[in-house]
Amino acid sequence: MSPTPPRTNQARTRRILLVVAAVLIDREGQILVAQRPEGKSYAGWWEFPGGKVERDESPERALVRELGEELGIEALEEDLEPFTFISTDCGSFHLLMPVYLLQHWEGTPTSRENQTLAWIRPEALGGLQLLKPDLPLVPRLEAYFQRFSP
């Protein structure tokens, strides 16, 4: 009887894409979501604002930059509250996404990339067609906001 070869994890090597996202929360406890515009992949799907982290850029710095570019708001790195992270297989790459809560910023979020913006109640998140990486945020955000409900 020949010995059983040791088990190994032979997952194929894929590049890791580092992106960052923000959950903007307004004074009424609503969350900002953005709908991807026509002409982009997954047009019509909803997501949280954010984007790719550039080389030699921290996730926090990238998020401040992305929020300025996408929404025209000024956020400070120290106002970003680490919330969770998402690690998911996206087929040709693996996505790693730190997610931050943001409750303080300067300016009014405005669409700068032809995306539709909407402020919604946390309990309405489950009714949106969210991108796959954003789906795990729904129960986490629901639990987060339930802590503040009477």
N, C-alpha and C positions, 0 to 999 in steps of 0.2 A: 504494500500500500504506500503510495507516494504522499509526502506531506502536502497539506493544503497551503497554497501560496498565501502570503499575507495580503490582507485587504488593503487596498489603496484607493484614495480619492483621485480618480483620473479625469476630473472635470477638465474640459478644454480651457485653455487659457484665452481669456478675452480681456480687452482693455476695460479699465474702470473709468467711467465718466463721473466726474465730481460736479454736481450741481447743488444749488442752495435755494431754499424757498422760505418765504415769510407768510405767517398768518397775521395779517393786519386786523386789529380789533378796534372798532370805534367806541365812542362813549356809551352807545346804546347796547354794546355787546354783540354787534354784528361783525361778520367776517367778510373780507373782500376776496372775491374770486374773479378770475379773468377767463373769458371764452376765446379760444384760439381762432384767429381770423381766417377767412378764405385764403387759399393759396399756401397755407402752412400745413404740415402734416398734422393729422388729427384735428382738422378744422371743425369747429363747433363743439369740441370737447372743452370742459372746464378744468382749470388748474389754479394753483396758488402762484402769486407773483414770485419771480426769481429768475435764475438762469445759471449759465455755466461759470465755473470758477476758472479764471485764466491762470496761466503759468505764473508762479511766484506771487500769487494773490491769496490772501487768507479767505476762508469762507465768509467771514464777517465783512471784510472789505468788498468782496464780490457782491454781496447782497446789497450793501449800501449803494454801490455803483449801479447794479441792475434796477433797484427801485427808483433811482434818479432817471435812468434811461427809459424804463417802461412806464413809470407813473408820474414822473416829474416831481417827486417828493424828496425832501432831505431827511435822512435818518442818520442817527449817530450809532456807531458800533456799540457803545455802552448801553444803548436802549434795546438792543437785540437780546431777548431772553431765550437761551437754548431750551428747546422743547423736546425734540426727539430726533431720530434719524431714520431714514428709510434705506434699506439695502435690498435691491431686487434685480433679478435677471431680466434683461430686456432683449434677449436673443443674441444679437451680434455684439452686445456690450453689457457690462454690469453697471448699474446706476447706484451711486452712493449719494444720498441727499440729506445733509443736515437741515433741520427745520427750526426756525426761530419764531417766537411770538413777538409782535411789535405793537405797542399801544401808544407810542409817542413819536410824532414826526412833524415836520414843517411842510405846509402846503396841502393842497387838495389832490388826492389821487385822480389823475386824468389819463385816459388812454392815449399813449404816444406811439403805439405800434398797431393801430387799427383793431385792437381787441375790445370786446364788449366787457365792461366792468359791472359787477353787481355786488351790493352789500346784502348779505343774507343772514338769517338766524342760524346758529349752529345746528339746530335740529333739522334744518332743510338741506344740509349737505348731502345726505343719503339719497336725495331725489335728483341730484345732478349727475350728468354723465362725466365723471371725473376720469382723468388719465390714470392708468394703472398704478404708477408710483404714488399718487395722491390718495388712493383708496384706503390704505391703512390709517390715514390721518382721521378719517371719519369717526371711528369709535373712540380714538384717543381724545379728539376734540370734544366729543359729546361728554366723555367722562370728566374732562377738564372743566367744562362749563357747568356740569351738574354740581360741582363742588360749591358753586356760587348761588345755586337756586335755593329758594326758601323751602 
